[in-house]
Amino acid sequence: MKLFEGWRSAAAARREAGRRLDRAAAGLRGEEPKGGPPVGALVLGALGGAFAAFLLDPQRGKARRARLRDQSAAALRRVGRQTERVGRLVGSRVSGAQQALANRETDTSPANDATLTEKVESELFRDPSIPKGSININAENGVVVI
């Protein structure tokens, strides 16, 4: 029985120390002290204990740790590949924008009257309802005559 009495008094001392720490932390933050145990710390401790028990299990712990290590490495490799892809995409877009800026002043007008005539014919005769044989298209000094 003495063993249980000592355990109860040690547990009571731990609870009291936790309460004092909570009150001190609340006072430093300027809050009113709350009653009861810190629920967040209890939940975090329970999750940490469950995770440790899961990984340190004598029968399956080694396999679980190996799988966790492998899955973590695979996730890091995936993130690395995705980062590399995004980097290449950004680089190619920047390069394309540079090229567009460098070549924006180019003249898009046709080189001569024959090229201008061909461009007008290709645009006009795309429509199948326009008769090709009955229309004459000529270009003279950059002016198109239909």
C-alpha positions in Angstrom: 0.0 0.0 0.0 2.9 2.4 0.7 3.9 2.1 -2.9 0.5 3.4 -4.1 0.5 6.2 -1.5 3.9 7.4 -2.7 2.8 7.2 -6.3 -0.4 9.2 -5.5 1.6 11.9 -3.7 4.2 12.1 -6.6 1.3 12.4 -9.1 -0.3 15.1 -7.0 3.0 17.0 -6.9 3.3 16.8 -10.7 -0.2 18.1 -11.2 0.4 20.9 -8.8 3.7 21.8 -10.5 1.9 21.8 -13.9 -0.8 24.1 -12.5 1.7 26.5 -11.2 3.5 26.6 -14.5 0.2 27.2 -16.3 -0.7 30.1 -14.0 2.8 31.6 -14.4 2.6 31.4 -18.2 -0.9 32.9 -18.2 0.3 35.7 -15.9 3.2 36.5 -18.3 0.8 36.6 -21.2 -1.5 38.9 -19.2 -4.3 36.4 -19.2 -6.5 35.2 -16.3 -5.4 31.8 -15.0 -7.6 28.9 -16.1 -8.6 25.9 -14.0 -7.9 22.4 -15.1 -5.1 20.6 -16.9 -3.7 22.0 -20.1 -5.6 20.1 -22.7 -3.4 20.9 -25.6 -0.3 19.6 -23.9 -2.2 16.4 -23.0 -3.3 15.8 -26.6 0.2 16.6 -27.9 1.7 14.2 -25.3 -0.8 11.4 -26.2 0.0 11.8 -29.9 3.7 11.8 -29.3 3.4 8.7 -27.1 1.3 6.9 -29.7 3.8 7.7 -32.5 6.7 6.6 -30.4 4.9 3.3 -29.5 4.1 2.8 -33.2 7.7 3.2 -34.2 9.4 1.5 -31.2 7.2 -1.6 -31.2 9.6 -4.6 -30.7 7.9 -6.8 -33.3 7.0 -4.4 -36.2 8.9 -1.2 -35.3 12.0 -1.9 -37.5 9.8 -2.4 -40.6 7.7 0.7 -39.8 10.8 2.8 -39.3 12.3 1.6 -42.6 9.0 2.3 -44.4 8.8 5.8 -42.9 12.3 6.5 -43.9 11.7 5.3 -47.5 8.4 7.2 -47.8 10.0 10.4 -46.5 12.9 10.1 -49.0 10.4 9.5 -51.8 8.4 12.6 -50.8 11.6 14.7 -50.7 12.6 13.4 -54.2 9.1 14.2 -55.5 9.3 17.8 -54.1 12.8 18.1 -55.7 11.5 17.0 -59.1 8.5 19.3 -58.9 10.7 22.3 -57.9 13.0 21.5 -60.8 10.1 21.4 -63.3 8.8 24.7 -62.0 12.3 26.2 -62.3 12.5 25.0 -65.9 9.0 26.4 -66.7 9.9 29.8 -65.2 13.2 29.9 -67.0 11.6 29.0 -70.4 8.9 31.7 -69.9 11.5 34.3 -69.0 13.5 33.3 -72.0 10.5 33.5 -74.3 9.6 36.9 -72.9 13.1 38.1 -73.6 12.9 36.9 -77.1 9.5 38.6 -77.6 10.9 41.9 -76.3 14.0 41.6 -78.5 12.0 40.8 -81.7 9.0 43.0 -81.2 10.2 45.7 -83.6 10.4 43.4 -86.6 8.5 44.5 -89.7 5.6 42.2 -90.5 4.8 43.8 -93.9 5.2 41.6 -96.9 8.5 41.8 -98.8 7.0 42.6 -102.2 3.8 42.8 -104.2 3.7 39.1 -105.1 3.9 38.1 -101.4 1.1 40.6 -100.6 -1.1 39.1 -103.4 -0.5 35.6 -102.1 -1.4 36.6 -98.5 -4.6 38.3 -99.6 -5.6 35.2 -101.8 -5.0 32.8 -98.9 -7.1 34.8 -96.5 -9.9 35.5 -99.0 -10.1 31.9 -100.5 -10.4 30.2 -97.1 -14.1 30.7 -97.3 -15.4 27.9 -99.6 -18.4 30.0 -100.8 -16.2 32.6 -102.6 -15.6 31.6 -106.3 -11.9 31.4 -107.0 -12.1 31.7 -110.8 -14.1 34.9 -111.1 -12.0 37.2 -108.8 -8.8 38.9 -109.9 -6.3 40.1 -107.1 -3.4 42.4 -108.0 -1.0 44.3 -105.9 0.8 47.4 -107.1 3.3 49.4 -104.9 1.8 47.8 -101.7 -1.8 48.5 -102.8 -4.2 45.6 -103.4 -6.7 45.8 -106.2 -9.5 43.2 -106.3 
